[in-house]
Structures are given as structure tokens and as C-alpha cells.
Amino acid sequence: FLYWTIHAACVLGFVTGVGTAEIALCLGLFWLRMFAITGGYHRYFSHRAYRTSRAFQLVLAVLGCMSVQKGPLWWAAGHRRHHAHSDRDGDMHSPRQGIWYSHQGWIFDDAWGETETDRVPDLARYPELVWLNRWHIVPPLALAAGLFAIGGLSWLVWGFCISTTLLWHATYSINSLAHLFGSQRYDTGDDSRNNLWLALLTLGEGWHNNH
């Protein structure tokens, strides 16, 4: 219900109108939260590709939750599952199950609803991350409420609804389009591909075959 309501609310942009502030807000929150997904949820929480302080780890987790893609433990566990079963049985979102399923259908599959904590013991030892993972809806609600309080309906629509919808589909395009369109530099045994346009859109995630 929440997912489709946010999509539907985007049409309110025709009612509120749009100016420079709304466009800047929409794109600014898109890129900030895209960094939270690629630099936080993906490269830090899922792959532990770099080190940072516990405080900044929490900042990344809060920003990631604001992206409305559930909590850091759930996201990281799902991504680790994806790598373990990429484009094979057990993969959460392979295009071999259909492009619609790989793009967003898997979100509604009850099989992937729970957090596989056994895949993320390194993250589950932090109580603040466990709390955020359980109450992942709190940061996006706070963001939406703050935008409405400061800028009214136009800021809520452009800064949250439209920006979040664009963020969702840019992220999901790596699960779907980056396994269908592009070049394969390495024989990885799956369908992952490099796609320049998706890389530009997602701060580098489109170099999917390299990854």
C-alpha cells in the first residue's frame, strides 16, 4: 500500500506546480540517498569495502532507511544472498524469473520479507542497527514530515514522493536492466552487464559485471 501510494502521489506534482527549489530538492535528495544506497547499504554494509567510525556507520544506516528500501541488515543480507546465488535458484531478483519480477515484483514476494540475520552477524552485533532495521519506517516518515512542515505539499511531493520513486527505479534497474543490457567484460557465470548510462544514474552501480 505504501509503495503504490507514493507512486500515485507523484501526480500531485501537476497540482503543486514546480519551481527551481522543488527541482533542486528532488535531485538533491535523490543523489544523497543514492549515495546512501551505493556507498552505504551496498559497498559498506553488504561488502564491508571500507572502514568508518561507528557514528558515521549510523549516519549511513539512517540515510539508507530514508531511501525507503527497508533496513540495513535486511538489505545487506539480501544482497549477500544475491551474490551467493546470482541468476540461479535462490536469487531474490534474477531477470531469469521475468523482468517485472527482477525489477520490483520480488518486493511483494513473502519469501524475501524477513531479515536473514545469519548472513549479517557482523552487523547484528550493533543494537542501534538492529533497532533501525526493525523500525526502518521511522527515518522516511521523519523526512516526509519535515519536508511538509518546512515547504508544505510541494516539498512533500517533489522532495519525497517523486524523488523516492525515481530513486527506487534507478536502484531496481541494476537488478533488472543491468542483467539484460550492456557488455560483459568478465565471464562471471551470471548475466551481469556493464552499462554506462546506469552507472551515471546510480553513482557507479551500472558497472555491474565488473562488480
Residue, then its C-alpha position, 0 to 999 in steps of 0.5 A: f500500500l505504501y509503495w503504490t501510494i507514493h507512486a500515485a502521489c507523484v501526480l500531485g506534482f501537476v497540482t503543486g506546480v514546480g519551481t527551481a527549489e522543488i527541482a533542486l530538492c528532488l535531485g538533491l535528495f535523490w543523489l544523497r540517498m543514492f549515495a546512501i544506497t551505493g556507498g552505504y547499504h551496498r559497498y559498506f554494509s553488504h561488502r564491508a569495502y571500507r572502514t568508518s567510525r561507528a557514528f558515521q556507520l549510523v549516519l549511513a544506516v539512517l540515510g539508507c532507511m530514508s531511501v525507503q528500501k527497508g533496513p540495513l541488515w535486511w538489505a545487506a543480507g539480501h544482497r549477500r544472498h544475491h551474490a551467493h546465488s546470482d541468476r540461479d535458484g535462490d536469487m531474490h531478483s534474477p531477470r531469469q524469473g521475468i523482468w517485472y519480477s527482477h525489477q520490483g515484483w520480488i518486493f511483494d514476494d513473502a519469501w524475501g520479507e524477513t531479515e536473514t540475520d545469519r548472513v549479517p552477524d557482523l552487523a547484528r552485533y550493533p543494537e542501534l542497527v538492529w533497532l533501525n532495521r526493525w523500525h526502518i519506517v521511522p527515518p522516511l516518515a521523519l523526512a516526509a514530515g519535515l519536508f511538509a512542515i518546512g515547504g508544505l505539499s510541494w516539498l512533500v511531493w517533489g522532495f519525497c514522493i517523486s524523488t523516492t520513486l525515481l530513486w527506487h527505479a534507478t536502484y531496481s534497474i541494476n537488478s533488472l536492466a543491468h542483467l539484460f543490457g550492456s557488455q560483459r567484460y568478465d565471464t562471471g557465470d551470471d548475466s551481469r552487464n556493464n552499462l554506462w548510462l546506469a552507472l551515471l544514474t546510480l553513482g557507479e552501480g551500472w558497472h555491474n559485471n565488473h562488480 
